[in-house]
């Protein structure tokens, strides 16, 4: 049965014949059923206009150097984000805002040297984090404590500095051994004496000389206030006690003088 020539029927026929527009897919990417693959396209930044329905995003083997603020805020349903083998050296503290549903994050084989705990705060459901093969010498425990659902962590092949600064991380690793993957590849790089020594094999005796003396500004201000006050108080106390002793000795001598018998010799 054909379509008659009335305007309403012609419009209905056109809607039936023309497919509905598909969600946005960047020209350099391949998109299918919520999965977007933008790997190996020499990209220098995260593609724009990604579909809000994206659940998996592959961005590996590109030239992305920086993740700026709100890089993925338009992807609230993203479950997997893969960024290995880029040139990533900086992640803004607000770069991952909006990724509360994210479960897996791969940042391996990049140039990361420092990570801020604030960066990972939005990732309340992250279960797997891969930071292997970067340039991390140490890692703030706050980064890991901000991930309450973390179940698997990769930290291998980083130039770890096994000095007192790594003590907080070592403590976290010691209490979460079941979460650390490829433990045998988690090795010290510095100092030379510990080069290629497994971090997980370090014991309490290795940190015997370490003393955590990091003080806040409030502590230093308190010391500045209490120090002079205690000094003046000690001077006052010593002066007071000295005066008491002098007065006591004088009284004692005077009392002793009046008790002595006086002999008057005649002429």
TAVEN-V480853 format. One record per helix or strand of 2 or more residues. SS is the DSSP state (alpha for helix, beta for strand). FROM is the first residue (numbers start at 0). TO is the last residue. If there is no record, write none. Layout:
ss: [SS;SS]
from: [FROM;FROM]
to: [TO;TO]
//
This chain:
ss: [alpha;beta;beta;beta;beta;beta;beta;beta;alpha;beta;alpha;beta;beta;alpha;alpha;beta;alpha;beta;alpha;alpha;alpha;alpha]
from: [6;29;34;55;65;79;89;103;116;127;140;151;159;163;176;179;182;186;191;198;203;216]
to: [16;31;36;57;66;81;90;105;119;129;144;153;160;174;178;180;184;189;193;200;206;258]
//
